[in-house]
Amino acid sequence: MDHREITLSRDCDAIQIPSGHPIVLPAGMNVIITQSLGGTYTVATPGGLARIEYKDADALGLDPTKEGSEKVAISGPLEEAVWNQLKTVFDPEIPVNVVDLGLIYDCQVTKKESGGASVLVKMTLTAPGCGMGPAIASDARYKILALDGIEDAEVELVWDPAWNQSMISEEGRMKLGLV
């Protein structure tokens, strides 16, 4: 994104960052897109940062995609496909995916008798008080359920062990300028 100022064309549902509270940004409000990753937009508003989902991209004057509206075909091992989907989930304040941030602690894929699969992911956040936790976990679950053959998914927020910067991958460190 070019960080240009945009005027919202219609009222738009959003999530206030970092509290996680749902808000409505009114038509005519000027915002600046600060991040566009994983199918969501982080915008700077006069009242602070907010996250807008891809389904509301038209309010920003952008063409909404059909991301997530169709099942994602799987090529290769199912667990690898789940990890790849998790790499499309981002903290709205940090331009690094949740896998490279070291927030995913465990990923269990279980085949079901029906032929489909169930996924359980344990993840944490960079800070226990982060109000965006439920939104990020919901994004992760949504992305996992988009995989063809996944029948159900659960993303559990855990706090042990406590997250620290040493958990960030080398790629994540490079993106954050920590190397």
C-alpha positions as CSV (number, residue, x, y, z in Angstrom):
1,M,0.0,0.0,0.0
2,D,1.1,3.5,-0.7
3,H,-0.1,5.0,2.7
4,R,-2.3,7.5,0.9
5,E,-5.2,9.0,2.6
6,I,-8.6,7.5,1.6
7,T,-12.1,8.6,2.4
8,L,-14.4,5.8,3.4
9,S,-17.3,5.5,0.9
10,R,-19.7,3.9,3.4
11,D,-20.0,3.0,7.1
12,C,-17.6,0.1,7.7
13,D,-17.3,-2.4,10.5
14,A,-13.8,-2.5,12.0
15,I,-11.9,-3.7,15.1
16,Q,-10.1,-1.2,17.3
17,I,-6.4,-1.9,17.8
18,P,-5.1,-2.9,20.3
19,S,-8.3,-3.2,22.4
20,G,-10.1,-5.6,20.0
21,H,-13.4,-3.8,20.4
22,P,-15.8,-3.7,17.4
23,I,-16.4,-0.2,16.1
24,V,-18.0,1.3,13.0
25,L,-16.0,3.8,11.0
26,P,-18.4,6.3,9.4
27,A,-18.7,7.1,5.7
28,G,-16.6,10.2,4.9
29,M,-13.9,9.5,7.5
30,N,-10.4,9.9,6.2
31,V,-8.1,6.9,6.9
32,I,-4.6,5.8,5.9
33,I,-3.9,2.2,5.1
34,T,-0.7,1.2,7.1
35,Q,-0.7,-2.5,6.5
36,S,-2.4,-4.8,4.0
37,L,-1.5,-8.4,4.8
38,G,-3.4,-11.7,5.1
39,G,-6.6,-10.4,3.7
40,T,-7.1,-7.6,6.3
41,Y,-6.3,-3.9,6.3
42,T,-4.8,-1.9,9.2
43,V,-5.9,1.7,8.9
44,A,-4.9,4.8,10.9
45,T,-7.9,6.8,11.8
46,P,-8.3,10.1,13.8
47,G,-9.0,7.9,16.8
48,G,-6.1,5.4,16.4
49,L,-5.6,2.2,14.5
50,A,-8.3,-0.1,13.3
51,R,-8.5,-3.4,11.4
52,I,-10.9,-3.8,8.4
53,E,-11.6,-7.2,6.9
54,Y,-11.2,-7.9,3.2
55,K,-15.0,-8.2,2.8
56,D,-15.2,-4.5,3.5
57,A,-12.4,-3.4,1.0
58,D,-15.0,-1.6,-1.1
59,A,-15.4,1.0,1.7
60,L,-11.7,1.8,1.1
61,G,-12.3,2.1,-2.7
62,L,-10.6,-1.2,-3.2
63,D,-11.9,-4.2,-5.1
64,P,-12.9,-6.9,-2.6
65,T,-11.4,-10.2,-3.3
66,K,-13.0,-13.6,-3.1
67,E,-10.3,-14.7,-0.7
68,G,-11.6,-17.4,1.6
69,S,-14.8,-17.9,-0.4
70,E,-13.6,-21.1,-2.0
71,K,-11.8,-24.1,-0.6
72,V,-8.0,-24.1,-1.0
73,A,-6.8,-27.2,-2.8
74,I,-4.1,-29.1,-0.9
75,S,-1.0,-30.5,-2.6
76,G,1.4,-32.3,-0.3
77,P,1.0,-33.3,3.4
78,L,-2.0,-31.9,5.1
79,E,-0.1,-30.6,8.2
80,E,2.3,-28.7,5.8
81,A,-0.8,-27.1,4.2
82,V,-2.1,-26.0,7.6
83,W,1.3,-24.4,8.4
84,N,1.3,-22.6,5.1
85,Q,-2.2,-21.2,5.7
86,L,-1.1,-20.0,9.2
87,K,1.7,-18.1,7.4
88,T,-1.1,-16.0,5.9
89,V,-2.3,-14.8,9.3
90,F,-0.8,-11.5,10.6
91,D,-0.9,-9.4,13.8
92,P,-2.4,-6.1,12.6
93,E,0.4,-4.1,14.2
94,I,3.4,-6.3,13.1
95,P,4.2,-7.1,9.4
96,V,5.3,-10.6,10.2
97,N,3.0,-13.7,10.1
98,V,2.1,-15.6,13.3
99,V,4.3,-18.6,12.4
100,D,7.5,-16.5,11.9
101,L,6.6,-14.5,15.0
102,G,6.8,-17.8,16.9
103,L,3.2,-17.5,18.1
104,I,2.2,-21.0,17.0
105,Y,3.2,-23.5,19.7
106,D,1.5,-26.7,18.4
107,C,-0.5,-27.9,15.4
108,Q,-2.2,-31.3,15.5
109,V,-4.0,-32.7,12.4
110,T,-6.3,-35.7,13.1
111,K,-7.9,-37.7,10.3
112,K,-11.6,-38.4,10.9
113,E,-13.6,-41.5,10.0
114,S,-15.5,-39.4,7.5
115,G,-12.2,-38.9,5.5
116,G,-11.8,-35.3,6.5
117,A,-9.6,-33.9,9.1
118,S,-9.8,-31.9,12.4
119,V,-7.1,-29.4,13.4
120,L,-6.1,-28.1,16.8
121,V,-3.7,-25.2,17.0
122,K,-2.2,-23.8,20.2
123,M,-1.0,-20.2,19.8
124,T,0.0,-17.4,22.0
125,L,0.3,-13.6,21.6
126,T,3.2,-11.2,22.0
127,A,1.4,-9.8,25.1
128,P,-1.2,-11.5,27.3
129,G,-3.3,-8.4,27.5
130,C,-3.6,-8.0,23.7
131,G,-7.2,-7.3,22.9
132,M,-6.7,-8.5,19.3
133,G,-6.1,-12.1,20.4
134,P,-9.6,-13.4,19.6
135,A,-9.5,-11.7,16.2
136,I,-6.1,-13.2,15.3
137,A,-7.2,-16.6,16.5
138,S,-10.4,-16.3,14.5
139,D,-8.4,-15.4,11.4
140,A,-6.2,-18.5,11.9
141,R,-9.3,-20.7,12.3
142,Y,-10.9,-19.2,9.2
143,K,-7.8,-19.7,7.1
144,I,-7.5,-23.4,8.3
145,L,-11.1,-24.1,7.5
146,A,-10.5,-22.8,4.0
147,L,-8.4,-25.9,3.3
148,D,-10.1,-28.6,1.3
149,G,-10.8,-31.6,3.5
150,I,-10.7,-29.7,6.9
151,E,-14.0,-30.3,8.6
152,D,-13.3,-28.5,11.8
153,A,-10.6,-26.4,13.5
154,E,-9.9,-25.0,16.9
155,V,-7.4,-22.3,17.7
156,E,-6.6,-22.2,21.4
157,L,-4.9,-19.2,23.0
158,V,-2.3,-20.4,25.5
159,W,0.2,-18.4,27.7
160,D,2.7,-21.1,28.7
161,P,5.5,-20.8,27.8
162,A,5.5,-17.0,27.7
163,W,6.4,-15.6,24.3
164,N,9.7,-13.8,23.9
165,Q,11.6,-12.4,20.9
166,S,13.9,-15.4,20.8
167,M,10.9,-17.3,19.3
168,I,10.9,-15.2,16.1
169,S,12.2,-17.1,13.1
170,E,15.2,-15.9,11.2
171,E,12.9,-14.7,8.4
172,G,10.8,-12.8,10.9
173,R,13.9,-11.2,12.4
174,M,15.0,-10.0,9.0
175,K,11.6,-8.5,8.3
176,L,11.7,-6.7,11.6
177,G,15.2,-5.5,11.2
178,L,16.4,-7.5,14.2
179,V,19.3,-9.1,12.4
